[in-house]
Amino acid sequence: MAFATHTSGANGVAGLANGLHQIVEEAERLLVTAADSGDARFDEVRDKVSAQVREMRAQLEELQDSAVARTRRAARRADLAAHEHPYGAMGIAAALGLLIGFLATRGR
């Protein structure tokens, strides 16, 4: 069960990172579009926002790398556990299959 928690957590983090990545890209597009305004105050704000966008991009890349690394570690642990205890792994898989089948038929 710990494997499922790590995997869904990593997927949630990856999804969040992807969403934030899209926001950063949109902010960069807006900054490029507004670059031709010529207003000194706007230029100052634009420079600050550009710096923040660059920092956010770096943090997002770190977040994505971390999520990928955690997912890979969890997958290796699950693979190792299945190889060390094959009958236990089959029992857990069978129990989960029964539970999913029960829940799927219960909704009808």
BADO-706079 format. One record per residue (C-alpha): x, y, z negated; residue number from 0; residue in three letters. Coordinates in Angstrom, 2 decimals. Last residue first. Layout:
% residues N
+---------+---------+---------+------+------+
:    east :   north :      up : resi : resn :
+---------+---------+---------+------+------+
:       X :       Y :       Z :  NUM :  ala :
...
+---------+---------+---------+------+------+
END
This chain:
% residues 108
+---------+---------+---------+------+------+
:    east :   north :      up : resi : resn :
+---------+---------+---------+------+------+
:  -24.38 :   -1.01 :   10.58 :  107 :  arg :
:  -21.96 :    0.60 :    8.10 :  106 :  gly :
:  -21.42 :   -2.68 :    6.23 :  105 :  arg :
:  -20.08 :   -4.37 :    9.35 :  104 :  thr :
:  -17.06 :   -2.06 :    9.60 :  103 :  ala :
:  -16.42 :   -2.12 :    5.85 :  102 :  leu :
:  -16.39 :   -5.91 :    5.74 :  101 :  phe :
:  -14.17 :   -6.16 :    8.83 :  100 :  gly :
:  -11.74 :   -3.60 :    7.35 :   99 :  ile :
:  -11.64 :   -5.52 :    4.07 :   98 :  leu :
:  -11.15 :   -8.85 :    5.82 :   97 :  leu :
:   -8.34 :   -7.45 :    7.94 :   96 :  gly :
:   -6.73 :   -5.89 :    4.87 :   95 :  leu :
:   -6.84 :   -9.24 :    3.09 :   94 :  ala :
:   -5.34 :  -11.01 :    6.12 :   93 :  ala :
:   -2.54 :   -8.43 :    6.39 :   92 :  ala :
:   -1.82 :   -8.75 :    2.66 :   91 :  ile :
:   -1.69 :  -12.52 :    2.93 :   90 :  gly :
:    0.54 :  -12.37 :    6.00 :   89 :  met :
:    2.92 :  -10.00 :    4.19 :   88 :  ala :
:    2.98 :  -12.30 :    1.17 :   87 :  gly :
:    3.78 :  -15.24 :    3.40 :   86 :  tyr :
:    6.58 :  -13.33 :    5.14 :   85 :  pro :
:    8.29 :  -12.12 :    1.95 :   84 :  his :
:   11.85 :  -11.06 :    2.83 :   83 :  glu :
:   11.04 :  -10.37 :    6.48 :   82 :  his :
:    7.86 :   -8.44 :    5.64 :   81 :  ala :
:    9.71 :   -6.46 :    2.97 :   80 :  ala :
:   12.49 :   -5.58 :    5.42 :   79 :  leu :
:    9.99 :   -4.41 :    8.04 :   78 :  asp :
:    8.10 :   -2.34 :    5.47 :   77 :  ala :
:   11.33 :   -0.77 :    4.25 :   76 :  arg :
:   12.44 :   -0.01 :    7.82 :   75 :  arg :
:    9.06 :    1.58 :    8.59 :   74 :  ala :
:    9.25 :    3.72 :    5.45 :   73 :  ala :
:   12.76 :    4.87 :    6.33 :   72 :  arg :
:   11.65 :    5.74 :    9.89 :   71 :  arg :
:    8.68 :    7.73 :    8.60 :   70 :  thr :
:   10.85 :    9.61 :    6.11 :   69 :  arg :
:   13.37 :   10.51 :    8.86 :   68 :  ala :
:   10.63 :   11.69 :   11.21 :   67 :  val :
:    9.08 :   13.85 :    8.49 :   66 :  ala :
:   12.47 :   15.37 :    7.60 :   65 :  ser :
:   13.24 :   16.19 :   11.23 :   64 :  asp :
:    9.82 :   17.81 :   11.60 :   63 :  gln :
:   10.30 :   19.90 :    8.46 :   62 :  leu :
:   13.80 :   20.97 :    9.51 :   61 :  glu :
:   12.46 :   22.01 :   12.93 :   60 :  glu :
:    9.66 :   23.88 :   11.23 :   59 :  leu :
:   12.12 :   25.73 :    8.99 :   58 :  gln :
:   14.17 :   26.82 :   12.02 :   57 :  ala :
:   11.03 :   28.01 :   13.83 :   56 :  arg :
:    9.89 :   29.88 :   10.72 :   55 :  met :
:   13.23 :   31.70 :   10.54 :   54 :  glu :
:   13.02 :   32.68 :   14.21 :   53 :  arg :
:    9.44 :   33.87 :   13.72 :   52 :  val :
:   10.50 :   35.92 :   10.68 :   51 :  gln :
:   13.26 :   37.61 :   12.68 :   50 :  ala :
:   10.82 :   38.36 :   15.51 :   49 :  ser :
:    8.34 :   39.76 :   13.00 :   48 :  val :
:   10.97 :   42.15 :   11.65 :   47 :  lys :
:   12.00 :   43.22 :   15.16 :   46 :  asp :
:    8.36 :   43.73 :   16.18 :   45 :  arg :
:    7.76 :   45.89 :   13.10 :   44 :  val :
:   10.69 :   48.11 :   14.04 :   43 :  glu :
:    9.63 :   48.24 :   17.70 :   42 :  asp :
:    6.09 :   49.15 :   16.64 :   41 :  phe :
:    7.40 :   52.08 :   14.66 :   40 :  arg :
:    9.56 :   53.21 :   17.61 :   39 :  ala :
:    6.65 :   53.00 :   20.12 :   38 :  asp :
:    7.97 :   52.03 :   23.56 :   37 :  gly :
:    5.08 :   49.61 :   24.27 :   36 :  ser :
:    7.05 :   47.28 :   26.56 :   35 :  asp :
:    7.72 :   44.53 :   24.01 :   34 :  ala :
:    4.01 :   43.82 :   23.48 :   33 :  ala :
:    3.92 :   40.82 :   25.83 :   32 :  thr :
:    7.19 :   39.42 :   24.45 :   31 :  val :
:    5.94 :   39.77 :   20.89 :   30 :  leu :
:    2.62 :   38.15 :   21.77 :   29 :  leu :
:    4.41 :   35.20 :   23.38 :   28 :  arg :
:    6.61 :   34.78 :   20.29 :   27 :  glu :
:    3.53 :   34.81 :   18.06 :   26 :  ala :
:    1.95 :   32.12 :   20.26 :   25 :  glu :
:    5.08 :   29.97 :   19.96 :   24 :  glu :
:    5.07 :   30.37 :   16.17 :   23 :  val :
:    1.41 :   29.38 :   15.99 :   22 :  ile :
:    2.07 :   26.31 :   18.14 :   21 :  gln :
:    4.91 :   25.23 :   15.84 :   20 :  his :
:    2.62 :   25.71 :   12.85 :   19 :  leu :
:    0.18 :   23.24 :   14.35 :   18 :  gly :
:    2.95 :   20.77 :   15.19 :   17 :  asn :
:    4.37 :   21.07 :   11.66 :   16 :  ala :
:    0.96 :   20.41 :   10.17 :   15 :  leu :
:    0.54 :   17.35 :   12.35 :   14 :  gly :
:    4.02 :   16.12 :   11.40 :   13 :  ala :
:    3.25 :   16.68 :    7.72 :   12 :  val :
:    0.01 :   14.74 :    8.05 :   11 :  gly :
:    1.76 :   11.97 :    9.95 :   10 :  asn :
:    4.41 :   11.79 :    7.21 :    9 :  ala :
:    1.73 :   11.60 :    4.55 :    8 :  gly :
:   -0.15 :    8.94 :    6.50 :    7 :  ser :
:    3.04 :    6.90 :    6.79 :    6 :  thr :
:    4.10 :    7.34 :    3.18 :    5 :  his :
:    0.67 :    6.38 :    1.86 :    4 :  thr :
:    0.40 :    3.40 :    4.19 :    3 :  ala :
:    3.82 :    2.13 :    3.09 :    2 :  phe :
:    2.89 :    2.40 :   -0.60 :    1 :  ala :
:    0.00 :    0.00 :    0.00 :    0 :  met :
+---------+---------+---------+------+------+
END
